């Protein structure tokens, strides 16, 4: 409370402003900037609930919230904006209404939608001063990051394990590891078996095996034969989807035949309990068992019997297969990814994990417990979310003030640990992607026009100049290859016929053998903006917006030379292998061996300015 003087010289009591504390902390000028800002928050889950509350209490101007998810019972232990009566409702809408209870004056717009939708295009992202990510999905985080790069909008990233990341023209670090275990040791890892089977049946099929060099693989011929046999068995299962025998075929393959195959390896079970194959007839012997109980809440917390797990497995498998087949009729490239909030998918993973537990004599889990493990849900994470959300808002204020020098990489364990910001890495395959906005009529322009006029067209500073890219060019959208030197079937098709419409991203890469330096090899992302009027008389055919100085793709480090051989002096002049990474829009990046001597190629992206909390 403060005192001010009236015109008559009398003192009057004035209640402090809702934002007086923030104003005192940051200053009146900066608070004016904060209160006039437009902020996008993507994700209204654990971090998002805390973050939205902090934003409205700190006086941020206009806030838009995007989240596709609905509220589930398992959310209530840490997503405090939601209550039991909200179960089944859209997170974005409920979060908005609950946040307005903290500050009725806040301006919030909510979207119950996917951030991938065309309405959230580059122009929409450009309308914000700052973007805050609170997503639990790596692919979606990468998409938002790419859109912020194209729109030149600062992005603050947050997540559960590596919790707070501030990005300014950067890309998330992706660390992958291989997981392979024939004998699960703990029940809390069994859900991974269910998720793996889900991907094998409904995800993208593995790439075709390369021709095996018999001389090079003579020492492991049995293993290679086994892998090929497994691949053919999986292919037959996928082809049987939708048939009456499908459920039995999958059950017996996973829980009977594969287990019997492991029992043949007697040495493996000398010091551990051997697995027990399941019998399909016995597991389905009780016709009264159902997967649709009257009390769904009790069913969610119950540890199901073997018969119940089998019934849930068969019913959820059938439901997923029907949906998968219908979706593939509309889109042959369709595939499913596991979503813990998809009931059929969660039922399938839970039943698979429990049946696998029965095989190995391990403890079975309830569906509620499996969802926690599969979604990395930690009940005690609410406090951590609050810390993260507070740090995000503090960082957001620094970003709006342009105080980059005071921003720090930060991670949280027992303490809050700040670290300096790393400078952008010129050898980073992600940081060197060239981004452009291409305005074009996707209905009239063909893929050939895009190739000849935009990609290969004469370079210059004019918006109607091309990029002048030479060499062997590849064009792709997501994981779809649209063109390369050996595949030109689509050149006469319009962009819209190929699915290239407004808000689509197209990746261009090249390999120019004529340039020994490699400096003309580039990766380019084109963000498509459809314009009805383009291509008409007195209108340009296209415009291209972006820095015309193409940054070359980093070259792979030279491999150490092999020891000289007395019998040969030949050298290998082949170009280094290139991997197309679909999660980053298909950019080609050089493969690098991980140095472990296992011959496995791993890809590591470099961050530049990243605030990291874990």
N, C-alpha and C positions, 0 to 999 in steps of 0.2 A: 504494500500500500504506500502511495506517495501523496505529498501535499502540494497543491498548486494554489496560486493567488488569483482571485477573481478581479474584475475591473474595479470593484468597490474596496479592494484591499483585503477581503476576507479570505481565509484559508478554507479549502474544500478537500474532502477526502475523495481520492480516485482509486478505484480497484485496479490492481495491476492487470496488464494485458495477458491473454493466454500465452502469448509468445514473448513476454518480457524477459524471461530467462535466456531464451535463444538470442534475442536482440542484444542483451548485455554481453553474451559470450562471443558473438561473431561481429557485432557492430551493426549500426543501422543501415549503412550502405550495402553491406553484403547480405543482410537479411532481406532487404528490398529485392535483391537479385534472386535469392532463394524463393521468396514468396511469389515472384513473377515467373518462375521456371515451369517448364512442362517436363514431367518425368514419366517414363514408361517402366512399369514393373511387370516382368514376365514370370509367372509362377506365384500361386497363392497357397503354398503348403506350409511346412514347418517354419522355414526362414521367412517366407512371404508374409505370414500373419504378423509376426513380430515387426517386420520391416514396414508394412503398411501402417501399422499403429504408430511407429516412430515417425513416419513421414507426415502423417496428419497432425501429430502433436508438435512437430518441429516447424510447421508453417509452410511446407512446400506447396507451391501454387496449384497447378493442375496435375492430377495423377490418373493415369490409365492403367488398368490391370487386365492381363490376359492369362487365362488358364482354361484348359479343356476338361479338367478333371471334375469329378463330383465328390462329395464328402462321404467318407466311409467311417465305420465305427473305429477302426484302428487309427484314424487321424486325431481323435479327440484327446489323446493323452498329451499332445504337444502343440496342436494347432488351436490355440485358445480362442480364436474368433468364432469357432464353430461349437455348436452344442448338439445334443442327441436329437433334438427336433429338426436339425438341419440335414440329417443323413439322407443321401440321395439327391441333394440340391447342388447347384453349381457353386464351386468354390469361389469363383471370381465375384459372383453376385452377392453371396452371403458375406464374403470378406468386406465388400464395399459397405453393405448395410451395417455390419458390426463396427467398422472403423468410423462411420459417421456418428455412432454413439459416443465415441471419444471426442470427436470434434464435428459438430453439425455444420460448421461453416466450410468444411473441406470440400473441394471440387474433385470428385472421383467418377470416372467412367469405367465400367466393367465390361469385359468381353468373355463370354463363355464360348471359346473358339480355339482352334489350333493356330499357333503362331506361324505355321507354314502357309496359311490361307492367303490367297492373292490380295485380299483387302489390306493385308499388312505388308504393303510393298515398300520400295525404297523411299518414295516420296513421303509415306506415312512415317517411317523411321526418322526422316530428316526433320519432321515437325517437332521433335523432342530435343531438349537440351541435354538430356542424360538418360541412359537406359540402365536398369538394375535387373540382373538375372537372379532368380531364385528357383531354378529348375533342378530336377533330379534326373535329367535325361541328357546324356552326352551329345547325342546327335542334335537335339534341339538347341543346346547351348552353342554348339558350333554354328548352327544356322543363324542364331541371333548375332553371334560374333561377326559372321560374314556380312550380315545386313548392316551392322554398325560400321564395319570397315567401309562398305560402299557408300553409306550415308554420311560418313565422317562425324559420327556421334560417339562420345565417350561411353564406355560400357564398364560397369562394375559387376564382377562375376561372383557368385557365391554358391557353395555346395556343402554337403555334409562332411565328407571326408577331408577334402581340401577346401576349406570353408569360404574364405573370402579372397576374391581375385579382382584386382583392378586392371582393366585392359584398355589400352589406348593403341589402336591399330596393331593388335596382336592376335594370337590364336591359342586355344587351350593346349596344354601339354597332354599328350596321350601316351600312357605307359601301359603296354600290353604284356601279358604273360600267358604261357601255355599251362593248362591244367589237365592232368591226365592221371587218373587213379583207378586201378582195377578193384581196389578194396577200400571203400570209405571207412575211415576210422572213427568219425564222430557223426552223431545224428544231425548236427547243425550244418553239415556240408551236403546232406543228401538232397536238399532242394536244388542244388546245382545239377544233379543227375536229371531231375525232372525238367529243368529249364533247357538242358542240352537236348533231351529227347524232343521237347517242344520245337526247338529250332530245326532239328533234323527232319521232323515230319512236316512242319509248316513254314519254316524259314526258307532262305534262298539255298538251292542245292549247291553243294560244293562244286568248285571248278572241275572240269574234266581232268582226269589224271594224265600227266604227260607220258609219252612213250618211255618205257623203262629200258635202260641200257643194261642188257643182261650181264655184260662183263663187269660193269660197275656195281651191280647189285647181287652178284652171285653169292656173297656171304650172308645175305639176308633174304634169300629167295622165298623162304617160308613166310616170313613176316609180310613181304610184299604181296604174296598170294592171299594171305589172310585179309589184308587191307582191301584188295580188289574184291574178295568174296563179300566182305562187309558192305562195300559200296553197292554191289549188285543187290544184296539183300535189302538195303535201305531203299534202293530204287524200286524194287518190287513192292515194298510196303507203301510207298507214296502212290504208286500206280493203283493199288488196291483200295485207296481212300474212297469211301462212299458205298462200298460193297457190303453185303450182310456179314461177311466173314472178317471184315477189317479189324474190328476190336479184338477178336480172338487171335488173329495173325500177329498183331502188335504185341499183345500180352505174352503170347508164347515165345515170340522172338526175344523179348527183353527179359522176361522173368523166368523163362524155362530153358530155352535152347542156349542162350548166351551163358547162363549159369552152368549148365551141363558142360559147355565148352571149357569153362574155367576149372571145373573139377578134374579135368584130364591132367592139368598141370599139378601133379601130386606134391612136388617139392614146395609149391607155393603155400601149401596148407599144413606144413609140418609144425609150425609154431603159431598157428592161428586157427580160429574156428572156420571150417569150410562153409561156403554158402549152401543154402537149401533151395533147390528149384521149386517154384510154385506150380501147382496143378490147376489148370483152368477149370476143369469140371468141378473140383472141390470148392474152388473160390466162388463159383457161381451156382452152387447147389441149392441155396435158399432163395426161392423166387419171391419171398416176401420182402427182401431187402430193397430199400429205395434210396435214391439220392436226392429226394425232394421232401425233407421232413417238414412237419408243421411249425416247429420252433426253430427258425433260422439262426437266432442268436445262440441258443444252446448248441445247435449243430456246429456252429463256427468254433466253439470252444471245446468240443468233444474230440477225444482221440478215437478215430473210427476203427472198427474191427476190420479184419482182412476181407470179409465179405462186403462190408460197406465201402472199403477202399476200392475193391474191384468194381463194384457197381458205379461208383463215382468216376473211376477211370474210364470205363466203357461209355458212360453217358456223356461225359465231357469230351472224350475223343470223338464221338459221333457228332456232337454239336460243333466242335471246331472244324471237323472235316467237311461238314455241310457248308459252313460259312466260307471255308477256304475254297471249295469247288465253285461256289457261286461267285465269289470275288474274282477268281481266275477266269471265269467265262467273260467277265467284263474287262479284265486286265490280265493278260497271260503272264505279265511280269510280277503280279501281286505276290507278296509274301507276308507272313505274320511275324511279329516280334512280341516277346513275352511282356505283358503288362500286369502288374500285381493287382490292379484294380479291375481287370477283366475277370468276371466270376468264372467263366468256363476255363480260362487259362489257369487261374489260381487253383481251381478244383483239379485240373489235370496234373499240375505240378505237385500238389499236396498228395494226391493218390499215388502218383509215381514214386515220390520220395518215401512214402510209407510202405509201399509194396517192396521197394528196394531195401528198406530197413528190415522188413520181415525176412527177406532173403539172407541178410547178413546178421540177423539176431541183434539188431540195434533198436533203440527206443524210437517209437513212433511219435509223431507230433500232431497237434491240432492244426486245422486250417489257419486259425488266427496266428499261431506260432510260426507256421511256414511263411505266412505273408510278412511277418516281421523280419524273418531272415532273408527272404527273397528281395524285399524292398529296403534292406539295410535300415530298418526302423529301430531306433534305440529309444526306449521310453524316457530315459534320463537326459535326452538330448535337448529338452526344452530350454534349459539354462544356457547351453551352448548356443542355441539359436538366438537367444536374447543378446548374448555378447556379440555375435556376428552382426545382427541387425543394427546394433548400436554403432559398431565400427563402420558399417556400410554408410550410415547416414553421416557420420563424421567425415568420412572420405568423400562422400557426395558433395558436402559443403566446400571442401578443399578444391575439388574438381571445378565446381561452379565459380570459385574464386580464382581459378587458374594457378593455384599454388601447387604445382606439380613437384617442386623440390621438397615439399613437406610430406608428400605421399610415401608410404613405405610398403614393402612386402611384409606381410604379417601372418604369423601362424600361431595357433593357440593349442597348448597342451595343458600344463599346470599353470603356465603364465602366458601373458600376451607378449609375443616375441617379434618385434619389428626388424626388418632387414631393408637394406638399400634397394632401390629399383635398378634392375639390370638394363643396360642399353640394348637396343634392337640388335639382333645378330644378323650380319650380312650373309651368313651361310645358312640361314633358316629358310627352308623350302616354303614355309607358309608366309613369312614376312615379305618374301620376294614375289608373291602373287600380285599381278597387276590387275586392278579392278576398274571397270568402265560401265557407264550406263548407256545402253544402246536403245534409242528411241526409233521404232520402225513399225511398219504395218505388217503384223504377223500373218494377216490373211492373204496378202498379195506377194510378199517377199518369200522367195524360196531359200532352201538351204544353200543352193548354189550361189545365190545373190549374197548371202551372208559370207560365204567363203571368199568369193572373188572381189566383192566390193568393200567389205568391212575388214576381213582378216588379212587378205593379200593386198587390198587397195593401197594406192600410193599414200605414204604417210605425210603428215603435215600438222599444223596447229589448228586448222579449220575444223569445226565440228563435223563437217561432211567429209573429212579426210579419213582414209583407212589406217590400219595399223602397220602395214608393210611387213607382215610376218612371212618368212620364207622357210623352205625345207619341207620335210614330211610333216604334214599337219594332221592333228586329230581333233575332232569336235565331239563332245559328249554332254549329255544332260543327266545329272545324277550318275547312275550306273549304266545308262544306255549309251552305247557308242552310236553316234549319228553318222560320222564320216571318218575315214582315214584313207591312205593311199590304196589300200586293198579292199575298201568297202565304200563304193560311191553310189549305191543304189538309191539313196534318198535325195540326191542333189536337185531333182526336179520337183520335189514335193514342197508345198508351202510350209512355213514354220508352224503354223497352227495345226496343219495335218499331222505334223510330227509331235504335237503336244507342247510346242514352244509358244507360250502365250504370255500375257502380261504377268509380271512378277516371277518369271522363270529365270533360273540361272543356267548359263551355258559356259562350259569350260573349254578353252582352247589351249593346246600344247603343241609344241613342234620339236623336231630333231633336225638340225641343219648340219649335214655332214660336210658341207663346203666351208664351214667356219670351224677351224681347228681349235680356236680359243674357247668355243662353247658359249661365247658372250651373246650370241643371237638366239640361243635356246631360251624360251620364255614360257611362263604359265600365265594365262589371262582368264579372268572371269568376266563375262558380260551379263549385266543385269538388264533384263528385257523390259522395256516400257512400250506397250502397244499404243500406236497412234493411228486412228482411223484416217486422218487427213494426209498422212505421209504417202508419197508415191503418186499423189495427184498433181495435175498441172500447177506450176508455180510453187510447189511444195518440195522440200528435200526428200530424197529417198530414205535417208536415215540421218541421225545425228549421234555423235559419239562424244560423251562427256567424261573427261578424266585426264590425268597427267600423261602426255604423249611420250614421255621418256620411259621406254620399256626397261624394267629392271631384269637382268638375266637370272635364270634359274640357277641356283648354286650347283656347282659341279661336284660329283662324288669324289672323295679323296682317293688318291692313287693307291691301289693295293700294293702291298709289299711284293717284290718279285719272287717267283718261285726259285728254289735252288737250281743252278744250272745242271742240265742233264747231258751226259756225255754222248748220248745217242741222237740228240736233236738240238738244233739251234733255232727252231721256229718260234715265232711270237704270236700271241693272240691279239689281233687288232679289232676285235668286236667291241661295239659300244657297250657301256655299262648298262646292266639291266635296269628297267624302269618299272616302278610299281604305281598303279593307278589306285589311289585311295578314295573310295566313294564317299566316305564321311566328310571329306573336305571338298566336295563338289567334283571329285574326280581328278584333282591335279596330279600330275606325274611327279614323283619324288624319287630320288636315287635311293636304292637299297644299300644298306650298310650292314655288314656282318657284325654281330654283337660282341665279338671278341672272346666268346666262351668256347670257341672251337667246335660248336655243335652244328655249324653250317646254317643255323636259323637266321633269317633276315628280319631285323626289327627296325621299325621306323620311330624316330623320336623327333617331335616338333619342338622348336625353341620358342619360348615366350620372350617378349621384351619387357614392357612395364607390367608387372603382375603383382597384385597384392594377394598373398596366399596365407590362408589360415587352415590348419588341419588339426 
